[in-house]
């Protein structure tokens, strides 16, 4: 590397802070002296306000607690056992899984189909940028706008009425969750298309020309060229989807706020919403139970990440 | 048969669906804008007609209702200050993590990346506890006052750090090594070398992270609902929710759509201006 010859004269200054080191005889380049001063602000903020509070959350989840100023009493696994007995939490838990799996299948089915045609269709750059648009728009705003259309007397039911179909209570307790899944798929697919296409863009075109010569259809080209060569990115995308889908919160609030914000109908709640409702819904807060829900999401996230990685693991396909 | 499906039916249907999707997205954005200019009766009765008269009054109504003026100010300040803080904390850290060959650097990079898979729900309860304790502590013992918006700012910044550090570390690794060596040859100290030499070279990556955080903080809702529930402290998404919740009493639908536009259009403008960089930034560091 030859850094030794490039060391600045200033190395006569006090030796590098910290002891993370090698011999210490060779003068360190300036950026090595800067290691801790540059790193510490972010490291301290992240550790003190993110990592430590997470651990504190674990601790609270084993206690009964109504908040600062009141006594905290040890409850062991009691909070978790109560959750398994709670009808509302069980519904939320099942909903979260339906969202993660059902939504995931839909998102990636649309992503794969889009990848098949987006390589060559006219206006592809434009399509890619417009389907990405929902990612940058507040989900709350989308929920309010779509909610207006799906209202019992709203535009969708009016239009359905014209063609003789009876309107439905789209945002009523029984159907709102399906609308939420659809809304989530609509708003997130563009991101995964962008992610996967950024990998697909670097596949050399001659592979597709060869495939055409042997008579492969567009679907077969996707199946045997595009997908294998973007599989690593798909594996990462799947993990990202898992992480994001398990904390779905805003879109549920947005679709169900016509009434009172803190209490969406049980049928539409995810675990994240159930947790929010349990602390923001008024009354004496039961922080232990809320913290336990947070831990449940963390555990499910971790387990699903491991599973997803295992399912998507396979030998890397590379161009030679 | 195989050819019919794989070459014609499925690709054509997908193309049609993609264009329908594009039309829907564009129509939705345009429709919200048109709705915001109608009087409330027309918003409700003829949602797909062009406005009869242009009602700019909706905007002043939204501005007054549900504390939108305060919320717009809160959102703007929190978003800008927060994004700058995120970059100011993460860029130097990412730089030394990317460039150091200490063993600690690799481990600490992993330690920051761990934050990416911790869902915010794990620290919702601790955040509520900290919010209450900090405000009591400051009021009773230190300053005599406290503003929950500061707490909100701090947590929005901290929760964005893992992603910013992760993306910037990857980006800084890709920069040529010669740059800071040249600076050091000039006898520049680490801080000067970083500010005057590294940052200008790393500007595209840093700007991308800044913009992504602007979008993220502007739209952030969960922490805002938890930490700053009162009307004066609210941010725009929370103000819009509260306006929406009050519609069954006030029925000022024009103002509701004006509220949506105030929340959405700034981000659309940003996207029109910097679209490609936003998409690349959100997908970079992940795809590679």
Interface residues (C-beta under 8 A of the other chain):
Chain A: X3 X6 X7 X8 X9 X10 X20 X21 X29 X30 X31 X32 X33 X34 X35 X37 X38 X39 X41 X42 X43 X45 X46 X49 X50 X51 X53 X54 X56 X57 X60 X61 X67 X68 X113 X114 X116 X117 X118 X121 X126 X127 X128 X129 X130 X131 X132 X133 X134 X135 X136 X137 X138 X139 X140 X141 X142 X144 X145 X147 X148 X149 X154 X155 X186 X191 X194 X195 X198 X199 X217 X218 X219 X220 X233 X236 X237 X240 X243 X246 X247 X249 X250 X253 X254 X257 X258 X259 X260 X261 X271 X272 X275 X276 X279 X280 X285 X287 X290 X291 X293 X294 X295 X297 X298 X301 X302 X305
Chain B: X2 X3 X5 X6 X7 X10 X11 X14 X15 X17 X18 X19 X21 X22 X25 X26 X28 X29 X31 X32 X47 X48 X89 X90 X92 X93 X95 X96 X97 X99 X100 X102 X103 X104 X105 X108 X112 X115 X116 X117 X118 X119 X120 X121 X122 X123 X124 X125 X126 X127 X128 X129 X130 X132 X133 X136 X154 X155 X157 X158 X159 X161 X162 X165 X180 X181 X183 X184 X185 X186 X187 X188 X189 X190 X191 X193 X194 X215 X218 X219 X221 X222 X225 X226 X229 X236 X237 X240 X241 X242 X244 X245 X247 X248 X253 X256 X257 X260 X263 X264 X267 X268 X270 X271 X275 X276 X278 X279 X280 X282 X283 X284 X286 X287
